[in-house]
Amino acid sequence: MERRGARREKEEFKIRLYKYIIRLLRFLHKIPYDAVISEIRKQLIRSGTSIGANYFEAEAAISKKDFQNYFHISLKSANESKFWLGILLDSSFLTQNLISEAKLLLQETKEIANILAASLITMKNNDLKK
C-alpha cells in the first residue's frame, strides 16, 4: 500500500510537470520566427511535452515493466529537451530576457530529469530486492 505522503509527492510532481510544459510552450511562443529556430521549436515541443505525456501515461500502465518503460521514455525526453535548450542558449538566437527564461527552463528540465532518474533507480533496486 502506498504511503499518503508518497501519493501527495506524486500529485505535486504531476502538477510540476504540467506547469513546466505550459512554461515551455509559452517560452517557445515568444521566440521570433526563423527557419532554424522553427525546427528547434518543433523538437522542443515534441520532447518537452513527451516528458509529461509519458509520465501521465505510466499511470495507466498494465504492468510494472510497462510502467518503467514510460518512465524511461519520459527521462529520455527530458534529456533530449536539455539538449535542445542548450542548443538554443549557445546559438546566439535569443534575446537577453529569453536567455534568462531558457536558463530557468533548462534548470527545471535538469531537476525533472534527476527526479525521473532517481525514481527509475529506486524501481530497479526494489525489483532486485524481490
Backbone atoms as SQL, in Angstrom:
CREATE TABLE atoms (id INTEGER PRIMARY KEY, chain TEXT, resi INTEGER, resn TEXT, atom TEXT, x REAL, y REAL, z REAL);
INSERT INTO atoms VALUES
  (1, 'A', 1, 'MET', 'N', 0.836, -1.178, 0.000),
  (2, 'A', 1, 'MET', 'CA', 0.000, 0.000, 0.000),
  (3, 'A', 1, 'MET', 'C', 0.887, 1.248, 0.000),
  (4, 'A', 2, 'GLU', 'N', 0.469, 2.216, -0.766),
  (5, 'A', 2, 'GLU', 'CA', 1.254, 3.436, -0.936),
  (6, 'A', 2, 'GLU', 'C', 1.025, 4.398, 0.232),
  (7, 'A', 3, 'ARG', 'N', 2.112, 4.992, 0.691),
  (8, 'A', 3, 'ARG', 'CA', 2.020, 5.982, 1.766),
  (9, 'A', 3, 'ARG', 'C', 1.284, 7.223, 1.271),
  (10, 'A', 4, 'ARG', 'N', 0.579, 7.874, 2.182),
  (11, 'A', 4, 'ARG', 'CA', -0.140, 9.095, 1.846),
  (12, 'A', 4, 'ARG', 'C', 0.828, 10.178, 1.369),
  (13, 'A', 5, 'GLY', 'N', 1.987, 10.288, 2.013),
  (14, 'A', 5, 'GLY', 'CA', 2.995, 11.268, 1.629),
  (15, 'A', 5, 'GLY', 'C', 3.530, 11.019, 0.232),
  (16, 'A', 6, 'ALA', 'N', 3.715, 9.747, -0.100),
  (17, 'A', 6, 'ALA', 'CA', 4.203, 9.396, -1.439),
  (18, 'A', 6, 'ALA', 'C', 3.171, 9.765, -2.496),
  (19, 'A', 7, 'ARG', 'N', 1.900, 9.529, -2.184),
  (20, 'A', 7, 'ARG', 'CA', 0.826, 9.902, -3.120),
  (21, 'A', 7, 'ARG', 'C', 0.807, 11.407, -3.350),
  (22, 'A', 8, 'ARG', 'N', 0.970, 12.167, -2.261),
  (23, 'A', 8, 'ARG', 'CA', 0.981, 13.627, -2.362),
  (24, 'A', 8, 'ARG', 'C', 2.172, 14.095, -3.200),
  (25, 'A', 9, 'GLU', 'N', 3.344, 13.476, -2.982),
  (26, 'A', 9, 'GLU', 'CA', 4.531, 13.828, -3.768),
  (27, 'A', 9, 'GLU', 'C', 4.315, 13.558, -5.252),
  (28, 'A', 10, 'LYS', 'N', 3.677, 12.446, -5.568),
  (29, 'A', 10, 'LYS', 'CA', 3.394, 12.123, -6.971),
  (30, 'A', 10, 'LYS', 'C', 2.452, 13.151, -7.583),
  (31, 'A', 11, 'GLU', 'N', 1.426, 13.528, -6.839),
  (32, 'A', 11, 'GLU', 'CA', 0.487, 14.541, -7.336),
  (33, 'A', 11, 'GLU', 'C', 1.191, 15.884, -7.542),
  (34, 'A', 12, 'GLU', 'N', 2.056, 16.252, -6.598),
  (35, 'A', 12, 'GLU', 'CA', 2.802, 17.508, -6.724),
  (36, 'A', 12, 'GLU', 'C', 3.738, 17.460, -7.930),
  (37, 'A', 13, 'PHE', 'N', 4.351, 16.305, -8.185),
  (38, 'A', 13, 'PHE', 'CA', 5.233, 16.178, -9.331),
  (39, 'A', 13, 'PHE', 'C', 4.440, 16.266, -10.638),
  (40, 'A', 14, 'LYS', 'N', 3.251, 15.661, -10.673),
  (41, 'A', 14, 'LYS', 'CA', 2.402, 15.769, -11.859),
  (42, 'A', 14, 'LYS', 'C', 2.046, 17.221, -12.143),
  (43, 'A', 15, 'ILE', 'N', 1.717, 17.965, -11.094),
  (44, 'A', 15, 'ILE', 'CA', 1.401, 19.389, -11.257),
  (45, 'A', 15, 'ILE', 'C', 2.640, 20.147, -11.740),
  (46, 'A', 16, 'ARG', 'N', 3.789, 19.805, -11.170),
  (47, 'A', 16, 'ARG', 'CA', 5.047, 20.448, -11.574),
  (48, 'A', 16, 'ARG', 'C', 5.321, 20.188, -13.060),
  (49, 'A', 17, 'LEU', 'N', 5.140, 18.958, -13.510),
  (50, 'A', 17, 'LEU', 'CA', 5.340, 18.633, -14.922),
  (51, 'A', 17, 'LEU', 'C', 4.379, 19.414, -15.816),
  (52, 'A', 18, 'TYR', 'N', 3.140, 19.468, -15.415),
  (53, 'A', 18, 'TYR', 'CA', 2.128, 20.180, -16.203),
  (54, 'A', 18, 'TYR', 'C', 2.503, 21.657, -16.326),
  (55, 'A', 19, 'LYS', 'N', 2.881, 22.277, -15.209),
  (56, 'A', 19, 'LYS', 'CA', 3.276, 23.683, -15.228),
  (57, 'A', 19, 'LYS', 'C', 4.543, 23.901, -16.048),
  (58, 'A', 20, 'TYR', 'N', 5.466, 22.961, -15.972),
  (59, 'A', 20, 'TYR', 'CA', 6.695, 23.034, -16.764),
  (60, 'A', 20, 'TYR', 'C', 6.358, 23.072, -18.258),
  (61, 'A', 21, 'ILE', 'N', 5.476, 22.194, -18.687),
  (62, 'A', 21, 'ILE', 'CA', 5.112, 22.131, -20.105),
  (63, 'A', 21, 'ILE', 'C', 4.461, 23.434, -20.543),
  (64, 'A', 22, 'ILE', 'N', 3.577, 23.970, -19.731),
  (65, 'A', 22, 'ILE', 'CA', 2.928, 25.244, -20.067),
  (66, 'A', 22, 'ILE', 'C', 3.980, 26.348, -20.173),
  (67, 'A', 23, 'ARG', 'N', 4.921, 26.405, -19.209),
  (68, 'A', 23, 'ARG', 'CA', 6.003, 27.405, -19.261),
  (69, 'A', 23, 'ARG', 'C', 6.835, 27.246, -20.516),
  (70, 'A', 24, 'LEU', 'N', 7.166, 26.004, -20.858),
  (71, 'A', 24, 'LEU', 'CA', 7.965, 25.738, -22.050),
  (72, 'A', 24, 'LEU', 'C', 7.236, 26.212, -23.308),
  (73, 'A', 25, 'LEU', 'N', 5.969, 25.884, -23.432),
  (74, 'A', 25, 'LEU', 'CA', 5.196, 26.289, -24.611),
  (75, 'A', 25, 'LEU', 'C', 5.075, 27.807, -24.707),
  (76, 'A', 26, 'ARG', 'N', 4.848, 28.464, -23.580),
  (77, 'A', 26, 'ARG', 'CA', 4.772, 29.934, -23.587),
  (78, 'A', 26, 'ARG', 'C', 6.111, 30.546, -23.975),
  (79, 'A', 27, 'PHE', 'N', 7.193, 29.965, -23.475),
  (80, 'A', 27, 'PHE', 'CA', 8.537, 30.432, -23.835),
  (81, 'A', 27, 'PHE', 'C', 8.756, 30.276, -25.339),
  (82, 'A', 28, 'LEU', 'N', 8.445, 29.123, -25.871),
  (83, 'A', 28, 'LEU', 'CA', 8.660, 28.866, -27.289),
  (84, 'A', 28, 'LEU', 'C', 7.814, 29.784, -28.164),
  (85, 'A', 29, 'HIS', 'N', 6.651, 30.141, -27.685),
  (86, 'A', 29, 'HIS', 'CA', 5.764, 31.045, -28.422),
  (87, 'A', 29, 'HIS', 'C', 6.376, 32.450, -28.527),
  (88, 'A', 30, 'LYS', 'N', 7.199, 32.840, -27.571),
  (89, 'A', 30, 'LYS', 'CA', 7.814, 34.175, -27.554),
  (90, 'A', 30, 'LYS', 'C', 8.999, 34.306, -28.517),
  (91, 'A', 31, 'ILE', 'N', 9.571, 33.187, -28.922),
  (92, 'A', 31, 'ILE', 'CA', 10.768, 33.242, -29.766),
  (93, 'A', 31, 'ILE', 'C', 10.369, 33.692, -31.172),
  (94, 'A', 32, 'PRO', 'N', 11.045, 34.712, -31.689),
  (95, 'A', 32, 'PRO', 'CA', 10.738, 35.194, -33.051),
  (96, 'A', 32, 'PRO', 'C', 10.942, 34.091, -34.089),
  (97, 'A', 33, 'TYR', 'N', 10.156, 34.174, -35.159),
  (98, 'A', 33, 'TYR', 'CA', 10.244, 33.160, -36.208),
  (99, 'A', 33, 'TYR', 'C', 11.568, 33.262, -36.953),
  (100, 'A', 34, 'ASP', 'N', 12.131, 32.110, -37.212),
  (101, 'A', 34, 'ASP', 'CA', 13.341, 31.942, -38.006),
  (102, 'A', 34, 'ASP', 'C', 13.313, 30.484, -38.440),
  (103, 'A', 35, 'ALA', 'N', 13.759, 30.163, -39.627),
  (104, 'A', 35, 'ALA', 'CA', 13.677, 28.785, -40.141),
  (105, 'A', 35, 'ALA', 'C', 14.403, 27.797, -39.238),
  (106, 'A', 36, 'VAL', 'N', 15.605, 28.161, -38.780),
  (107, 'A', 36, 'VAL', 'CA', 16.371, 27.263, -37.905),
  (108, 'A', 36, 'VAL', 'C', 15.677, 27.129, -36.554),
  (109, 'A', 37, 'ILE', 'N', 15.314, 28.256, -35.984),
  (110, 'A', 37, 'ILE', 'CA', 14.635, 28.253, -34.681),
  (111, 'A', 37, 'ILE', 'C', 13.327, 27.473, -34.762),
  (112, 'A', 38, 'SER', 'N', 12.647, 27.568, -35.883),
  (113, 'A', 38, 'SER', 'CA', 11.389, 26.849, -36.057),
  (114, 'A', 38, 'SER', 'C', 11.586, 25.342, -35.897),
  (115, 'A', 39, 'GLU', 'N', 12.676, 24.815, -36.435),
  (116, 'A', 39, 'GLU', 'CA', 12.957, 23.383, -36.294),
  (117, 'A', 39, 'GLU', 'C', 13.287, 23.024, -34.845),
  (118, 'A', 40, 'ILE', 'N', 14.063, 23.860, -34.189),
  (119, 'A', 40, 'ILE', 'CA', 14.395, 23.616, -32.777),
  (120, 'A', 40, 'ILE', 'C', 13.129, 23.692, -31.935),
  (121, 'A', 41, 'ARG', 'N', 12.270, 24.663, -32.234),
  (122, 'A', 41, 'ARG', 'CA', 10.995, 24.805, -31.516),
  (123, 'A', 41, 'ARG', 'C', 10.170, 23.528, -31.647),
  (124, 'A', 42, 'LYS', 'N', 10.080, 22.993, -32.867),
  (125, 'A', 42, 'LYS', 'CA', 9.316, 21.747, -33.088),
  (126, 'A', 42, 'LYS', 'C', 9.885, 20.597, -32.255),
  (127, 'A', 43, 'GLN', 'N', 11.200, 20.487, -32.253),
  (128, 'A', 43, 'GLN', 'CA', 11.839, 19.423, -31.477),
  (129, 'A', 43, 'GLN', 'C', 11.556, 19.581, -29.985),
  (130, 'A', 44, 'LEU', 'N', 11.648, 20.814, -29.497),
  (131, 'A', 44, 'LEU', 'CA', 11.399, 21.071, -28.071),
  (132, 'A', 44, 'LEU', 'C', 9.942, 20.844, -27.704),
  (133, 'A', 45, 'ILE', 'N', 9.045, 21.175, -28.601),
  (134, 'A', 45, 'ILE', 'CA', 7.624, 20.909, -28.329),
  (135, 'A', 45, 'ILE', 'C', 7.418, 19.404, -28.183),
  (136, 'A', 46, 'ARG', 'N', 7.993, 18.635, -29.110),
  (137, 'A', 46, 'ARG', 'CA', 7.840, 17.169, -29.057),
  (138, 'A', 46, 'ARG', 'C', 8.464, 16.584, -27.790),
  (139, 'A', 47, 'SER', 'N', 9.734, 16.937, -27.554),
  (140, 'A', 47, 'SER', 'CA', 10.430, 16.320, -26.418),
  (141, 'A', 47, 'SER', 'C', 9.890, 16.837, -25.083),
  (142, 'A', 48, 'GLY', 'N', 9.622, 18.132, -25.000),
  (143, 'A', 48, 'GLY', 'CA', 9.149, 18.704, -23.737),
  (144, 'A', 48, 'GLY', 'C', 7.783, 18.195, -23.323),
  (145, 'A', 49, 'THR', 'N', 6.866, 18.119, -24.276),
  (146, 'A', 49, 'THR', 'CA', 5.529, 17.620, -23.936),
  (147, 'A', 49, 'THR', 'C', 5.547, 16.117, -23.696),
  (148, 'A', 50, 'SER', 'N', 6.487, 15.427, -24.328),
  (149, 'A', 50, 'SER', 'CA', 6.608, 13.975, -24.148),
  (150, 'A', 50, 'SER', 'C', 6.998, 13.610, -22.718),
  (151, 'A', 51, 'ILE', 'N', 7.732, 14.492, -22.041),
  (152, 'A', 51, 'ILE', 'CA', 8.100, 14.225, -20.640),
  (153, 'A', 51, 'ILE', 'C', 6.832, 13.983, -19.830),
  (154, 'A', 52, 'GLY', 'N', 5.923, 14.937, -19.910),
  (155, 'A', 52, 'GLY', 'CA', 4.682, 14.833, -19.145),
  (156, 'A', 52, 'GLY', 'C', 3.745, 13.777, -19.670),
  (157, 'A', 53, 'ALA', 'N', 3.617, 13.698, -20.984),
  (158, 'A', 53, 'ALA', 'CA', 2.679, 12.739, -21.567),
  (159, 'A', 53, 'ALA', 'C', 3.019, 11.308, -21.154),
  (160, 'A', 54, 'ASN', 'N', 4.295, 10.972, -21.188),
  (161, 'A', 54, 'ASN', 'CA', 4.688, 9.608, -20.819),
  (162, 'A', 54, 'ASN', 'C', 4.600, 9.369, -19.325),
  (163, 'A', 55, 'TYR', 'N', 4.884, 10.391, -18.531),
  (164, 'A', 55, 'TYR', 'CA', 4.722, 10.252, -17.080),
  (165, 'A', 55, 'TYR', 'C', 3.243, 10.000, -16.758),
  (166, 'A', 56, 'PHE', 'N', 2.351, 10.764, -17.377),
  (167, 'A', 56, 'PHE', 'CA', 0.923, 10.588, -17.131),
  (168, 'A', 56, 'PHE', 'C', 0.446, 9.236, -17.659),
  (169, 'A', 57, 'GLU', 'N', 0.998, 8.805, -18.789),
  (170, 'A', 57, 'GLU', 'CA', 0.629, 7.515, -19.372),
  (171, 'A', 57, 'GLU', 'C', 1.042, 6.354, -18.469),
  (172, 'A', 58, 'ALA', 'N', 2.108, 6.546, -17.713),
  (173, 'A', 58, 'ALA', 'CA', 2.576, 5.486, -16.805),
  (174, 'A', 58, 'ALA', 'C', 1.476, 5.081, -15.816),
  (175, 'A', 59, 'GLU', 'N', 0.621, 6.018, -15.470),
  (176, 'A', 59, 'GLU', 'CA', -0.460, 5.701, -14.526),
  (177, 'A', 59, 'GLU', 'C', -1.405, 4.635, -15.063),
  (178, 'A', 60, 'ALA', 'N', -1.497, 4.538, -16.379),
  (179, 'A', 60, 'ALA', 'CA', -2.390, 3.560, -16.988),
  (180, 'A', 60, 'ALA', 'C', -1.642, 2.297, -17.428),
  (181, 'A', 61, 'ALA', 'N', -0.410, 2.165, -17.001),
  (182, 'A', 61, 'ALA', 'CA', 0.401, 1.014, -17.401),
  (183, 'A', 61, 'ALA', 'C', -0.261, -0.290, -16.960),
  (184, 'A', 62, 'ILE', 'N', -0.086, -1.317, -17.790),
  (185, 'A', 62, 'ILE', 'CA', -0.725, -2.602, -17.485),
  (186, 'A', 62, 'ILE', 'C', 0.185, -3.537, -16.694),
  (187, 'A', 63, 'SER', 'N', 1.453, -3.156, -16.570),
  (188, 'A', 63, 'SER', 'CA', 2.384, -3.978, -15.797),
  (189, 'A', 63, 'SER', 'C', 3.474, -3.081, -15.221),
  (190, 'A', 64, 'LYS', 'N', 4.238, -3.650, -14.297),
  (191, 'A', 64, 'LYS', 'CA', 5.354, -2.918, -13.712),
  (192, 'A', 64, 'LYS', 'C', 6.389, -2.572, -14.785),
  (193, 'A', 65, 'LYS', 'N', 6.634, -3.516, -15.693),
  (194, 'A', 65, 'LYS', 'CA', 7.591, -3.306, -16.787),
  (195, 'A', 65, 'LYS', 'C', 7.112, -2.172, -17.698),
  (196, 'A', 66, 'ASP', 'N', 5.842, -2.167, -18.010),
  (197, 'A', 66, 'ASP', 'CA', 5.242, -1.122, -18.834),
  (198, 'A', 66, 'ASP', 'C', 5.390, 0.241, -18.130),
  (199, 'A', 67, 'PHE', 'N', 5.116, 0.258, -16.834),
  (200, 'A', 67, 'PHE', 'CA', 5.241, 1.468, -16.019),
  (201, 'A', 67, 'PHE', 'C', 6.671, 2.015, -16.110),
  (202, 'A', 68, 'GLN', 'N', 7.658, 1.134, -15.939),
  (203, 'A', 68, 'GLN', 'CA', 9.059, 1.552, -16.006),
  (204, 'A', 68, 'GLN', 'C', 9.432, 2.040, -17.398),
  (205, 'A', 69, 'ASN', 'N', 8.888, 1.408, -18.425),
  (206, 'A', 69, 'ASN', 'CA', 9.173, 1.839, -19.792),
  (207, 'A', 69, 'ASN', 'C', 8.695, 3.272, -20.038),
  (208, 'A', 70, 'TYR', 'N', 7.526, 3.624, -19.519),
  (209, 'A', 70, 'TYR', 'CA', 7.039, 5.000, -19.673),
  (210, 'A', 70, 'TYR', 'C', 7.964, 5.984, -18.944),
  (211, 'A', 71, 'PHE', 'N', 8.464, 5.580, -17.796),
  (212, 'A', 71, 'PHE', 'CA', 9.413, 6.434, -17.069),
  (213, 'A', 71, 'PHE', 'C', 10.697, 6.607, -17.883),
  (214, 'A', 72, 'HIS', 'N', 11.164, 5.529, -18.497),
  (215, 'A', 72, 'HIS', 'CA', 12.370, 5.605, -19.339),
  (216, 'A', 72, 'HIS', 'C', 12.161, 6.588, -20.491),
  (217, 'A', 73, 'ILE', 'N', 11.018, 6.493, -21.143),
  (218, 'A', 73, 'ILE', 'CA', 10.724, 7.389, -22.262),
  (219, 'A', 73, 'ILE', 'C', 10.652, 8.831, -21.770),
  (220, 'A', 74, 'SER', 'N', 10.029, 9.030, -20.630),
  (221, 'A', 74, 'SER', 'CA', 9.938, 10.368, -20.049),
  (222, 'A', 74, 'SER', 'C', 11.326, 10.935, -19.750),
  (223, 'A', 75, 'LEU', 'N', 12.207, 10.110, -19.189),
  (224, 'A', 75, 'LEU', 'CA', 13.575, 10.539, -18.902),
  (225, 'A', 75, 'LEU', 'C', 14.332, 10.841, -20.198),
  (226, 'A', 76, 'LYS', 'N', 14.189, 10.000, -21.203),
  (227, 'A', 76, 'LYS', 'CA', 14.845, 10.252, -22.491),
  (228, 'A', 76, 'LYS', 'C', 14.367, 11.578, -23.081),
  (229, 'A', 77, 'SER', 'N', 13.089, 11.853, -22.966),
  (230, 'A', 77, 'SER', 'CA', 12.538, 13.110, -23.472),
  (231, 'A', 77, 'SER', 'C', 13.095, 14.305, -22.703),
  (232, 'A', 78, 'ALA', 'N', 13.267, 14.147, -21.401),
  (233, 'A', 78, 'ALA', 'CA', 13.857, 15.224, -20.590),
  (234, 'A', 78, 'ALA', 'C', 15.298, 15.471, -21.026),
  (235, 'A', 79, 'ASN', 'N', 16.030, 14.400, -21.267),
  (236, 'A', 79, 'ASN', 'CA', 17.414, 14.552, -21.726),
  (237, 'A', 79, 'ASN', 'C', 17.470, 15.225, -23.098),
  (238, 'A', 80, 'GLU', 'N', 16.568, 14.853, -23.976),
  (239, 'A', 80, 'GLU', 'CA', 16.515, 15.496, -25.296),
  (240, 'A', 80, 'GLU', 'C', 16.159, 16.983, -25.155),
  (241, 'A', 81, 'SER', 'N', 15.250, 17.293, -24.263),
  (242, 'A', 81, 'SER', 'CA', 14.868, 18.698, -24.042),
  (243, 'A', 81, 'SER', 'C', 16.041, 19.503, -23.506),
  (244, 'A', 82, 'LYS', 'N', 16.832, 18.899, -22.621),
  (245, 'A', 82, 'LYS', 'CA', 18.045, 19.569, -22.133),
  (246, 'A', 82, 'LYS', 'C', 18.963, 19.894, -23.303),
  (247, 'A', 83, 'PHE', 'N', 19.111, 18.955, -24.206),
  (248, 'A', 83, 'PHE', 'CA', 19.958, 19.150, -25.382),
  (249, 'A', 83, 'PHE', 'C', 19.475, 20.345, -26.203),
  (250, 'A', 84, 'TRP', 'N', 18.175, 20.367, -26.542),
  (251, 'A', 84, 'TRP', 'CA', 17.646, 21.434, -27.389),
  (252, 'A', 84, 'TRP', 'C', 17.689, 22.790, -26.692),
  (253, 'A', 85, 'LEU', 'N', 17.428, 22.825, -25.408),
  (254, 'A', 85, 'LEU', 'CA', 17.533, 24.105, -24.681),
  (255, 'A', 85, 'LEU', 'C', 18.981, 24.588, -24.671),
  (256, 'A', 86, 'GLY', 'N', 19.917, 23.660, -24.510),
  (257, 'A', 86, 'GLY', 'CA', 21.337, 24.016, -24.570),
  (258, 'A', 86, 'GLY', 'C', 21.714, 24.586, -25.928),
  (259, 'A', 87, 'ILE', 'N', 21.210, 23.967, -26.995),
  (260, 'A', 87, 'ILE', 'CA', 21.468, 24.465, -28.352),
  (261, 'A', 87, 'ILE', 'C', 20.926, 25.892, -28.487),
  (262, 'A', 88, 'LEU', 'N', 19.712, 26.115, -28.029),
  (263, 'A', 88, 'LEU', 'CA', 19.132, 27.463, -28.092),
  (264, 'A', 88, 'LEU', 'C', 19.996, 28.473, -27.334),
  (265, 'A', 89, 'LEU', 'N', 20.443, 28.095, -26.157),
  (266, 'A', 89, 'LEU', 'CA', 21.253, 29.000, -25.347),
  (267, 'A', 89, 'LEU', 'C', 22.596, 29.317, -25.997),
  (268, 'A', 90, 'ASP', 'N', 23.184, 28.350, -26.643),
  (269, 'A', 90, 'ASP', 'CA', 24.510, 28.540, -27.235),
  (270, 'A', 90, 'ASP', 'C', 24.472, 29.090, -28.657),
  (271, 'A', 91, 'SER', 'N', 23.287, 29.215, -29.224),
  (272, 'A', 91, 'SER', 'CA', 23.162, 29.599, -30.635),
  (273, 'A', 91, 'SER', 'C', 23.227, 31.102, -30.895),
  (274, 'A', 92, 'SER', 'N', 23.066, 31.908, -29.874),
  (275, 'A', 92, 'SER', 'CA', 23.017, 33.368, -30.014),
  (276, 'A', 92, 'SER', 'C', 21.763, 33.852, -30.746),
  (277, 'A', 93, 'PHE', 'N', 20.729, 33.027, -30.809),
  (278, 'A', 93, 'PHE', 'CA', 19.481, 33.422, -31.458),
  (279, 'A', 93, 'PHE', 'C', 18.511, 34.114, -30.503),
  (280, 'A', 94, 'LEU', 'N', 18.751, 34.033, -29.197),
  (281, 'A', 94, 'LEU', 'CA', 17.801, 34.531, -28.214),
  (282, 'A', 94, 'LEU', 'C', 18.188, 35.908, -27.692),
  (283, 'A', 95, 'THR', 'N', 17.163, 36.708, -27.383),
  (284, 'A', 95, 'THR', 'CA', 17.400, 37.988, -26.729),
  (285, 'A', 95, 'THR', 'C', 17.751, 37.734, -25.266),
  (286, 'A', 96, 'GLN', 'N', 18.254, 38.757, -24.586),
  (287, 'A', 96, 'GLN', 'CA', 18.723, 38.598, -23.211),
  (288, 'A', 96, 'GLN', 'C', 17.635, 38.073, -22.267),
  (289, 'A', 97, 'ASN', 'N', 16.416, 38.629, -22.336),
  (290, 'A', 97, 'ASN', 'CA', 15.380, 38.137, -21.411),
  (291, 'A', 97, 'ASN', 'C', 14.909, 36.736, -21.787),
  (292, 'A', 98, 'LEU', 'N', 15.013, 36.354, -23.065),
  (293, 'A', 98, 'LEU', 'CA', 14.703, 34.974, -23.439),
  (294, 'A', 98, 'LEU', 'C', 15.812, 34.030, -22.983),
  (295, 'A', 99, 'ILE', 'N', 17.049, 34.518, -22.954),
  (296, 'A', 99, 'ILE', 'CA', 18.159, 33.707, -22.439),
  (297, 'A', 99, 'ILE', 'C', 17.928, 33.387, -20.970),
  (298, 'A', 100, 'SER', 'N', 17.519, 34.377, -20.207),
  (299, 'A', 100, 'SER', 'CA', 17.242, 34.161, -18.777),
  (300, 'A', 100, 'SER', 'C', 16.145, 33.122, -18.592),
  (301, 'A', 101, 'GLU', 'N', 15.109, 33.243, -19.386),
  (302, 'A', 101, 'GLU', 'CA', 13.999, 32.297, -19.292),
  (303, 'A', 101, 'GLU', 'C', 14.434, 30.891, -19.719),
  (304, 'A', 102, 'ALA', 'N', 15.246, 30.804, -20.765),
  (305, 'A', 102, 'ALA', 'CA', 15.743, 29.500, -21.229),
  (306, 'A', 102, 'ALA', 'C', 16.609, 28.846, -20.163),
  (307, 'A', 103, 'LYS', 'N', 17.416, 29.645, -19.463),
  (308, 'A', 103, 'LYS', 'CA', 18.264, 29.091, -18.394),
  (309, 'A', 103, 'LYS', 'C', 17.410, 28.517, -17.267),
  (310, 'A', 104, 'LEU', 'N', 16.340, 29.217, -16.916),
  (311, 'A', 104, 'LEU', 'CA', 15.430, 28.716, -15.874),
  (312, 'A', 104, 'LEU', 'C', 14.751, 27.424, -16.320),
  (313, 'A', 105, 'LEU', 'N', 14.337, 27.382, -17.572),
  (314, 'A', 105, 'LEU', 'CA', 13.717, 26.163, -18.105),
  (315, 'A', 105, 'LEU', 'C', 14.714, 25.011, -18.147),
  (316, 'A', 106, 'LEU', 'N', 15.936, 25.305, -18.522),
  (317, 'A', 106, 'LEU', 'CA', 16.966, 24.266, -18.548),
  (318, 'A', 106, 'LEU', 'C', 17.202, 23.713, -17.149),
  (319, 'A', 107, 'GLN', 'N', 17.255, 24.591, -16.160),
  (320, 'A', 107, 'GLN', 'CA', 17.445, 24.143, -14.774),
  (321, 'A', 107, 'GLN', 'C', 16.274, 23.260, -14.323),
  (322, 'A', 108, 'GLU', 'N', 15.072, 23.681, -14.658),
  (323, 'A', 108, 'GLU', 'CA', 13.889, 22.889, -14.296),
  (324, 'A', 108, 'GLU', 'C', 13.907, 21.536, -15.016),
  (325, 'A', 109, 'THR', 'N', 14.326, 21.530, -16.262),
  (326, 'A', 109, 'THR', 'CA', 14.413, 20.282, -17.021),
  (327, 'A', 109, 'THR', 'C', 15.419, 19.332, -16.377),
  (328, 'A', 110, 'LYS', 'N', 16.554, 19.868, -15.947),
  (329, 'A', 110, 'LYS', 'CA', 17.564, 19.051, -15.265),
  (330, 'A', 110, 'LYS', 'C', 17.010, 18.451, -13.977),
  (331, 'A', 111, 'GLU', 'N', 16.287, 19.259, -13.209),
  (332, 'A', 111, 'GLU', 'CA', 15.714, 18.765, -11.955),
  (333, 'A', 111, 'GLU', 'C', 14.678, 17.671, -12.218),
  (334, 'A', 112, 'ILE', 'N', 13.846, 17.877, -13.221),
  (335, 'A', 112, 'ILE', 'CA', 12.846, 16.869, -13.574),
  (336, 'A', 112, 'ILE', 'C', 13.537, 15.577, -14.012),
  (337, 'A', 113, 'ALA', 'N', 14.575, 15.703, -14.833),
  (338, 'A', 113, 'ALA', 'CA', 15.329, 14.518, -15.283),
  (339, 'A', 113, 'ALA', 'C', 15.942, 13.789, -14.092),
  (340, 'A', 114, 'ASN', 'N', 16.467, 14.527, -13.135),
  (341, 'A', 114, 'ASN', 'CA', 17.061, 13.911, -11.943),
  (342, 'A', 114, 'ASN', 'C', 16.012, 13.152, -11.129),
  (343, 'A', 115, 'ILE', 'N', 14.835, 13.715, -11.008),
  (344, 'A', 115, 'ILE', 'CA', 13.752, 13.050, -10.269),
  (345, 'A', 115, 'ILE', 'C', 13.347, 11.762, -10.981),
  (346, 'A', 116, 'LEU', 'N', 13.197, 11.846, -12.298),
  (347, 'A', 116, 'LEU', 'CA', 12.828, 10.660, -13.069),
  (348, 'A', 116, 'LEU', 'C', 13.908, 9.583, -12.966),
  (349, 'A', 117, 'ALA', 'N', 15.173, 9.981, -13.072),
  (350, 'A', 117, 'ALA', 'CA', 16.278, 9.019, -12.977),
  (351, 'A', 117, 'ALA', 'C', 16.312, 8.371, -11.598),
  (352, 'A', 118, 'ALA', 'N', 16.130, 9.167, -10.552),
  (353, 'A', 118, 'ALA', 'CA', 16.127, 8.623, -9.185),
  (354, 'A', 118, 'ALA', 'C', 14.965, 7.648, -9.001),
  (355, 'A', 119, 'SER', 'N', 13.817, 7.963, -9.582),
  (356, 'A', 119, 'SER', 'CA', 12.657, 7.064, -9.493),
  (357, 'A', 119, 'SER', 'C', 12.941, 5.738, -10.184),
  (358, 'A', 120, 'LEU', 'N', 13.580, 5.807, -11.346),
  (359, 'A', 120, 'LEU', 'CA', 13.925, 4.571, -12.062),
  (360, 'A', 120, 'LEU', 'C', 14.921, 3.732, -11.270),
  (361, 'A', 121, 'ILE', 'N', 15.892, 4.370, -10.664),
  (362, 'A', 121, 'ILE', 'CA', 16.875, 3.649, -9.844),
  (363, 'A', 121, 'ILE', 'C', 16.169, 2.967, -8.670),
  (364, 'A', 122, 'THR', 'N', 15.266, 3.690, -8.031),
  (365, 'A', 122, 'THR', 'CA', 14.503, 3.120, -6.915),
  (366, 'A', 122, 'THR', 'C', 13.686, 1.927, -7.368),
  (367, 'A', 123, 'MET', 'N', 13.025, 2.058, -8.509),
  (368, 'A', 123, 'MET', 'CA', 12.223, 0.940, -9.033),
  (369, 'A', 123, 'MET', 'C', 13.099, -0.284, -9.297),
  (370, 'A', 124, 'LYS', 'N', 14.246, -0.071, -9.915),
  (371, 'A', 124, 'LYS', 'CA', 15.146, -1.193, -10.218),
  (372, 'A', 124, 'LYS', 'C', 15.688, -1.815, -8.952),
  (373, 'A', 125, 'ASN', 'N', 16.053, -0.999, -7.967),
  (374, 'A', 125, 'ASN', 'CA', 16.538, -1.529, -6.697),
  (375, 'A', 125, 'ASN', 'C', 15.445, -2.330, -5.986),
  (376, 'A', 126, 'ASN', 'N', 14.222, -1.859, -6.044),
  (377, 'A', 126, 'ASN', 'CA', 13.111, -2.589, -5.437),
  (378, 'A', 126, 'ASN', 'C', 12.885, -3.918, -6.145),
  (379, 'A', 127, 'ASP', 'N', 13.067, -3.942, -7.461),
  (380, 'A', 127, 'ASP', 'CA', 12.933, -5.186, -8.222),
  (381, 'A', 127, 'ASP', 'C', 14.019, -6.181, -7.815),
  (382, 'A', 128, 'LEU', 'N', 15.214, -5.684, -7.564),
  (383, 'A', 128, 'LEU', 'CA', 16.328, -6.557, -7.182),
  (384, 'A', 128, 'LEU', 'C', 16.123, -7.166, -5.789),
  (385, 'A', 129, 'LYS', 'N', 15.438, -6.461, -4.915),
  (386, 'A', 129, 'LYS', 'CA', 15.196, -6.937, -3.549),
  (387, 'A', 129, 'LYS', 'C', 14.200, -8.072, -3.514),
  (388, 'A', 130, 'LYS', 'N', 13.388, -8.175, -4.556),
  (389, 'A', 130, 'LYS', 'CA', 12.315, -9.212, -4.561),
  (390, 'A', 130, 'LYS', 'C', 12.819, -10.542, -4.984);
